[in-house]
Amino acid sequence: MAIFDHTNTDLQCIPIMQQLREATADAHAAIENTPIMQSLLHGNLSRPHYISLLQRLHAFHKPLENKVDHYLHGSDLYLIWSVRHKSVWLEEDIHFFKQKTISSFSFNCLPNILSIPDLMGCIYVLEGATLGALVIRKLLIEHYGYESNSGGRYYTAYGTATQNFWKQTSELINTTVTAEHDKKACVCSAQKTFLMYSNAMTSYDF
C-alpha cells in the first residue's frame, strides 16, 4: 500500500486502528531499515552516534509534544496526555552522557494539529514508538549496558505498564475517531508524523 494513498474506497468501515497500522506499515519498515537503526539493533553503534540519535529523537518529540500540549490545554484529555511526554526521558538520557546541548537539530515538516483526528494520528505515532522501545531496550542492555538509569530511559518507556498504556491509547483513538472523514484525517496526520520521524532517522550523517 502506498504511504499517502487515500483513494481506496474499501477503507470504509475498517476500524481506525487497522487503517493506521496498514497506512504506516511501509514507513515503519523503512525506519527499521535505516543505517542508524540497523547499527543500533546489531550492537555496533558507537556512543557518540547513540547520543546523536537521542538528540534527534528529542528534536522529533519535543516540538510535537508542545503542539499537543497547546491543543489540549485546559481539556480533560490533557491529564491523560501530560504523563506521556517522551522528551523528558530523552533529556534524562542526554544529561547522563554529560551533554551540554540537548539538541541542535530541528525539523520543518511538523504536522498541524487542528482537530481531534489530527491529534489522534499524531499520538498514534508518538505512543506506538514505546512498543518498539521495549524490544530495543533488551538489546541496549545486552550490547551496551544502557539501563533505565544509565542512558536507556527513553527505551524503557513505561516499563511493565507499556502494554496497558498502549491499550488505553488504542481505546481512545477507537472511541474518538469513528466517522469516515475523521478516519481519513487521522491517517493523514499519522503519515505526516511518521514522515517527520523518518526524516529524523534518514537525515542522519552516519
C-alpha positions as CSV (number, residue, x, y, z in Angstrom):
1,M,0.0,0.0,0.0
2,A,1.3,3.4,-0.9
3,I,2.0,5.5,2.2
4,F,0.0,8.5,1.0
5,D,-2.8,6.7,-0.8
6,H,-6.2,7.8,0.5
7,T,-8.2,6.8,-2.6
8,N,-9.1,3.3,-1.7
9,T,-12.9,3.2,-1.0
10,D,-12.5,-0.2,0.6
11,L,-11.3,1.6,3.7
12,Q,-14.8,2.4,4.6
13,C,-16.0,0.7,7.8
14,I,-12.5,-0.7,8.5
15,P,-11.6,0.1,12.2
16,I,-9.3,3.1,12.6
17,M,-6.5,1.2,14.3
18,Q,-6.3,-1.2,11.4
19,Q,-6.3,1.6,8.9
20,L,-3.5,3.3,10.9
21,R,-1.4,0.1,11.0
22,E,-1.8,-0.6,7.3
23,A,-1.2,3.0,6.2
24,T,2.0,3.4,8.2
25,A,3.4,-0.1,7.7
26,D,5.8,0.9,4.8
27,A,7.1,3.9,6.7
28,H,7.6,1.8,9.8
29,A,9.6,-0.8,7.9
30,A,11.7,1.9,6.2
31,I,12.7,3.4,9.6
32,E,13.7,0.0,10.9
33,N,16.0,-0.5,7.9
34,T,17.8,2.9,8.2
35,P,21.6,2.5,8.8
36,I,21.3,4.1,12.3
37,M,18.6,1.7,13.5
38,Q,20.3,-1.4,11.9
39,S,23.6,-0.4,13.6
40,L,21.8,0.0,16.9
41,L,20.0,-3.3,16.6
42,H,23.1,-5.2,15.7
43,G,25.1,-3.9,18.6
44,N,27.7,-1.8,16.8
45,L,26.6,1.7,17.4
46,S,29.2,4.0,18.9
47,R,28.4,6.1,21.9
48,P,28.7,9.4,20.1
49,H,26.3,8.1,17.4
50,Y,23.9,6.9,20.1
51,I,24.0,10.3,21.8
52,S,23.2,11.9,18.4
53,L,20.3,9.5,18.0
54,L,18.9,10.6,21.3
55,Q,19.3,14.2,20.4
56,R,17.5,13.7,17.1
57,L,14.7,11.8,18.8
58,H,14.4,14.8,21.2
59,A,14.1,17.1,18.2
60,F,11.3,14.9,17.0
61,H,9.3,14.5,20.2
62,K,9.7,17.9,21.9
63,P,8.0,20.1,19.2
64,L,5.2,17.6,18.7
65,E,4.6,17.4,22.4
66,N,4.4,21.2,22.5
67,K,1.8,21.2,19.8
68,V,-0.2,18.5,21.6
69,D,0.1,20.5,24.9
70,H,-1.2,23.6,23.1
71,Y,-4.2,21.8,21.6
72,L,-5.2,20.0,24.8
73,H,-4.6,22.9,27.2
74,G,-7.5,23.1,29.6
75,S,-9.2,19.9,28.5
76,D,-9.8,16.6,30.3
77,L,-7.5,14.8,27.8
78,Y,-4.6,16.9,28.9
79,L,-4.5,15.0,32.2
80,I,-4.1,11.7,30.3
81,W,-1.5,13.1,27.9
82,S,0.6,15.1,30.4
83,V,2.2,11.9,31.8
84,R,3.2,10.7,28.4
85,H,5.9,13.2,27.5
86,K,8.9,11.3,26.0
87,S,11.2,14.4,25.7
88,V,11.7,14.3,29.5
89,W,13.1,10.7,29.2
90,L,15.4,11.8,26.4
91,E,16.7,14.7,28.4
92,E,17.5,12.4,31.2
93,D,19.5,10.1,28.9
94,I,21.3,13.0,27.2
95,H,22.2,14.5,30.6
96,F,23.5,11.1,31.7
97,F,26.1,11.3,28.9
98,K,27.1,14.8,30.2
99,Q,26.0,16.7,27.0
100,K,25.7,20.4,27.4
101,T,23.3,20.6,24.4
102,I,20.0,18.7,24.5
103,S,19.6,19.0,20.7
104,S,20.7,21.3,17.9
105,F,18.5,19.6,15.3
106,S,15.2,20.9,14.0
107,F,12.7,19.6,11.5
108,N,10.4,21.7,9.4
109,C,7.7,19.3,8.5
110,L,5.6,19.4,11.7
111,P,2.1,18.1,11.2
112,N,-0.7,20.5,12.0
113,I,-2.9,19.6,15.0
114,L,-6.2,21.4,14.3
115,S,-8.7,18.7,15.2
116,I,-9.2,15.6,17.3
117,P,-8.4,13.3,14.3
118,D,-5.2,15.3,13.7
119,L,-4.3,14.8,17.3
120,M,-5.0,11.1,17.4
121,G,-3.0,10.4,14.3
122,C,0.0,12.2,15.9
123,I,-0.5,10.4,19.2
124,Y,-0.7,7.1,17.4
125,V,2.9,7.5,16.3
126,L,4.3,9.0,19.5
127,E,2.8,6.3,21.6
128,G,3.4,3.5,19.2
129,A,7.1,4.2,19.5
130,T,7.0,2.8,23.0
131,L,6.2,-0.7,21.8
132,G,9.3,-0.9,19.7
133,A,11.3,0.6,22.5
134,L,10.7,-2.5,24.7
135,V,12.5,-4.7,22.1
136,I,15.3,-2.2,21.7
137,R,15.7,-1.9,25.5
138,K,16.8,-5.5,25.8
139,L,19.4,-5.0,23.1
140,L,20.7,-1.8,24.8
141,I,21.2,-3.7,28.0
142,E,22.8,-6.7,26.3
143,H,25.1,-4.9,23.9
144,Y,25.7,-1.5,25.5
145,G,24.8,-1.8,29.2
146,Y,22.4,1.2,28.9
147,E,19.9,0.6,31.7
148,S,17.0,2.9,32.6
149,N,19.1,5.0,34.9
150,S,22.3,4.9,32.7
151,G,21.3,6.2,29.2
152,G,18.4,3.9,28.4
153,R,15.4,5.7,30.0
154,Y,13.7,6.5,26.7
155,Y,13.8,2.9,25.5
156,T,12.4,1.8,28.9
157,A,9.2,3.6,28.0
158,Y,6.5,2.9,30.6
159,G,8.2,-0.3,31.8
160,T,5.9,-3.1,32.6
161,A,2.9,-0.8,32.1
162,T,3.7,-0.1,28.5
163,Q,1.2,-2.5,27.1
164,N,-1.5,-1.1,29.3
165,F,-0.7,2.4,28.2
166,W,-0.9,1.3,24.5
167,K,-4.3,-0.3,25.2
168,Q,-5.6,3.0,26.6
169,T,-4.3,4.8,23.6
170,S,-5.9,2.3,21.2
171,E,-9.2,2.6,23.0
172,L,-9.0,6.4,23.0
173,I,-8.4,6.5,19.2
174,N,-11.1,3.9,18.5
175,T,-13.7,5.9,20.5
176,T,-12.9,9.4,19.3
177,V,-12.3,8.7,15.6
178,T,-15.4,7.0,14.1
179,A,-16.6,9.0,11.2
180,E,-15.1,8.1,7.8
181,H,-13.9,11.6,7.1
182,D,-12.3,11.7,10.5
183,K,-10.5,8.4,9.9
184,K,-9.0,9.8,6.7
185,A,-7.8,12.9,8.6
186,C,-6.4,10.7,11.4
187,V,-4.5,8.5,8.9
188,C,-3.1,11.5,7.1
189,S,-1.9,13.0,10.4
190,A,-0.2,9.7,11.4
191,Q,1.6,9.5,8.0
192,K,2.8,13.1,8.3
193,T,4.1,12.4,11.8
194,F,5.8,9.2,10.6
195,L,7.4,11.3,7.8
196,M,8.9,13.6,10.3
197,Y,10.2,10.7,12.3
198,S,11.6,9.2,9.2
199,N,13.4,12.5,8.4
200,A,15.0,12.3,11.9
201,M,16.4,8.9,11.1
202,T,17.2,9.1,7.4
203,S,18.9,12.6,7.5
204,Y,21.4,11.1,9.9
205,D,25.1,11.6,8.9
206,F,26.2,8.0,9.5
